[in-house]
Amino acid sequence: MVRYAKQRFTGIKLMGSARKNSRSSGLSSSPGAGGARFVLCVRNRHYPASLELRKVYRLLSDEQASRHHQVRVIDESGEDYLYPEEYFVPIKLPQAAERAVLKGI
């Protein structure tokens, strides 16, 4: 038996010109004070090959995605894709940890 689930923009990669101004959600991807923003993966249902639980991911700016309760992160493939925002929680890294994570990207 095959079950189909409704996907909401997940896996769609929008071009930069398609991104427009909008109101932001709780996971605003605009970096504060010029720094990068990071999220922790807390759920990976339907995406076990793309997302690792308890792994830190860099959050990229995408206001259109946030209107649809999606976030754009760089996943295990090294590409940025949209995922449901409930799969992540925002985190603040110490400067040394932030530098180490960014160096690894």
C-alpha positions in Angstrom: 0.0 0.0 0.0 1.4 3.4 -1.0 0.4 6.5 0.9 0.9 10.0 -0.4 1.6 13.0 1.8 0.9 16.6 0.7 4.3 18.4 0.3 4.4 22.2 1.0 7.2 23.7 -1.1 9.6 21.2 0.3 12.5 20.5 -2.0 11.8 23.4 -4.2 14.8 25.7 -5.0 13.6 29.2 -5.8 15.8 31.6 -7.7 17.0 34.7 -6.0 14.9 36.9 -8.2 11.7 35.1 -7.1 12.3 36.1 -3.5 10.2 39.1 -2.5 9.6 41.2 0.6 7.3 39.7 3.2 6.7 39.4 6.9 9.0 37.1 8.7 8.2 34.1 10.9 9.8 33.1 14.2 12.7 31.6 12.3 13.7 34.8 10.5 16.7 34.0 8.4 18.1 37.5 8.5 21.5 37.4 10.2 21.6 39.6 13.4 24.6 42.0 13.8 26.2 40.7 10.5 26.6 37.1 11.8 25.4 33.9 10.3 22.2 32.2 11.6 22.1 28.6 12.6 19.4 26.0 13.4 19.5 22.6 15.1 17.7 19.7 13.3 15.1 18.1 15.7 13.1 16.2 13.1 13.9 14.6 9.8 10.8 12.5 8.8 10.7 12.0 5.1 14.3 13.4 4.7 16.7 11.0 6.6 19.3 11.1 3.8 19.2 14.9 3.6 19.0 15.9 7.3 20.7 14.5 10.4 19.0 14.7 13.7 20.8 17.0 16.3 23.1 18.5 13.6 23.7 22.2 13.2 22.7 23.7 9.9 23.3 27.1 8.4 20.1 29.1 7.8 19.9 31.1 4.6 17.8 34.1 4.0 14.5 33.4 2.2 11.6 35.6 3.2 9.2 34.0 0.7 9.9 30.6 2.2 9.2 31.9 5.8 5.8 33.0 4.7 5.0 29.4 3.9 6.5 28.1 7.2 9.6 26.8 5.4 13.3 27.4 6.0 16.2 27.3 3.6 19.2 25.4 4.9 22.3 23.8 3.4 21.7 20.1 3.8 23.9 17.0 3.6 24.1 17.3 -0.2 25.9 20.7 0.2 23.0 22.4 -1.6 20.4 24.7 -0.1 16.8 23.5 0.0 13.5 24.2 1.7 12.3 22.2 4.7 9.4 22.6 7.1 10.4 25.1 9.8 9.1 22.7 12.6 12.1 20.4 11.7 14.5 23.0 13.3 15.0 25.2 16.3 17.1 28.3 16.2 20.3 28.3 18.1 23.0 30.9 19.0 26.5 29.6 18.8 29.5 31.0 20.6 31.9 32.8 18.2 34.5 30.0 18.3 31.9 27.4 17.5 30.4 29.6 14.7 33.8 30.0 13.1 34.4 26.2 13.3 31.0 25.5 11.7 31.5 28.0 8.9 35.0 26.7 8.2 33.5 23.2 7.7 30.9 24.5 5.2 
